[in-house]
Amino acid sequence: MATNLAIDPELLDHAFRVGGERTKKDTVTRALEEFIARREQAKIVDLFGSLDPDETFDYKAQRSRG
Protein backbone atom coordinates (compact mmCIF):
# COMPACT_ATOMS: atom_id res chain seq x y z
CA MET A 1 0.00 0.00 0.00
CA ALA A 2 1.53 3.28 -1.06
CA THR A 3 1.30 6.01 1.57
CA ASN A 4 2.62 9.54 1.56
CA LEU A 5 3.68 10.86 4.95
CA ALA A 6 5.14 14.18 6.00
CA ILE A 7 7.90 12.96 8.32
CA ASP A 8 10.34 15.35 9.94
CA PRO A 9 13.42 14.92 7.70
CA GLU A 10 15.90 15.48 10.54
CA LEU A 11 14.15 12.86 12.68
CA LEU A 12 14.07 10.38 9.81
CA ASP A 13 17.74 10.98 8.98
CA HIS A 14 18.72 10.49 12.63
CA ALA A 15 16.71 7.24 12.83
CA PHE A 16 18.29 6.12 9.56
CA ARG A 17 21.82 6.70 10.89
CA VAL A 18 21.16 5.18 14.32
CA GLY A 19 19.17 2.20 13.09
CA GLY A 20 21.59 1.07 10.43
CA GLU A 21 18.84 -0.03 8.04
CA ARG A 22 19.57 -0.06 4.31
CA THR A 23 16.70 2.22 3.25
CA LYS A 24 14.48 4.87 4.79
CA LYS A 25 11.50 2.60 4.16
CA ASP A 26 13.22 -0.14 6.20
CA THR A 27 13.95 2.45 8.89
CA VAL A 28 10.30 3.45 9.18
CA THR A 29 9.19 -0.19 9.16
CA ARG A 30 11.65 -1.07 11.94
CA ALA A 31 10.60 1.98 13.95
CA LEU A 32 6.94 0.98 13.71
CA GLU A 33 7.73 -2.62 14.71
CA GLU A 34 9.69 -1.44 17.74
CA PHE A 35 6.96 1.06 18.68
CA ILE A 36 4.33 -1.69 18.60
CA ALA A 37 6.51 -4.11 20.57
CA ARG A 38 7.19 -1.55 23.30
CA ARG A 39 3.50 -0.69 23.65
CA GLU A 40 2.55 -4.36 23.86
CA GLN A 41 5.27 -4.98 26.47
CA ALA A 42 3.96 -2.05 28.52
CA LYS A 43 0.52 -3.69 28.61
CA ILE A 44 2.10 -6.85 30.03
CA VAL A 45 3.99 -4.89 32.67
CA ASP A 46 0.71 -3.28 33.74
CA LEU A 47 -0.57 -6.76 34.63
CA PHE A 48 2.09 -7.29 37.30
CA GLY A 49 0.46 -7.17 40.69
CA SER A 50 -3.04 -7.38 39.25
CA LEU A 51 -3.26 -11.18 39.16
CA ASP A 52 -3.70 -13.34 42.25
CA PRO A 53 -1.00 -16.00 42.61
CA ASP A 54 -1.95 -19.67 42.93
CA GLU A 55 -0.85 -20.53 46.47
CA THR A 56 -1.02 -24.28 45.69
CA PHE A 57 1.47 -24.09 42.80
CA ASP A 58 4.74 -25.84 43.68
CA TYR A 59 7.42 -24.32 41.47
CA LYS A 60 10.06 -26.66 42.91
CA ALA A 61 8.08 -29.69 41.73
CA GLN A 62 8.09 -28.21 38.21
CA ARG A 63 11.90 -28.11 38.28
CA SER A 64 12.38 -31.75 39.25
CA ARG A 65 13.49 -34.16 36.56
CA GLY A 66 11.87 -37.18 38.09
N, C-alpha and C positions, 0 to 999 in steps of 0.2 A: 504494500500500500504506500503510495507516494504521499508524503506530507511535507508541507513547507512550514518551517518554524523560524521565528525570530529569536535566535539564541545569542546571548551576549558573546561577541567574538573573543573578547579577552578571557572570559570564563571557559569557553570551549577550547581555546588554544592552551590554556593552563591545564585543563583536564587531559587534553591530547598529549602534552609533554609528560605529565605525571603518570598517566595510565599506561603509556607505552604501546597503545594499540596502533595498528597499521594505518587505519583511516579514521576520519572524523565520525563517520557512520558507526564504525566499531566502537569508538569512544562513547558515543551517545548510547548505544545499545548496552555496553558494559555498565555505564552509569545508571541506566534504568534498572538493570538486573540487580545491581548492588543496592540501589534505593529500595526496591521491592523486598529484597532479602532482609535488610535492616529493619524495615517496618514490620515484617512478619516475625522476626526475632523479638522485637519489642513487645508484640502481643503475647508471646510465650513468657517473657519475663514478667509481664503483668499478672500471669497466673500464679506465680510463686506466692505462697502464703494464702492463697484463696481456696486450695483444695485440702480436704481433711485427710490425713494419713491413715492408712490401714494399720491399726495397732497389732493385728494378728500376723502381719507379714514378717517372715523370718528371712532377712537378707543373707544371713550366714548359711542357711540351708540352701539357698540358691547358688552359693559359691562352691559347695561341696561337689566333688567329682564322683561320689559314690552313691 
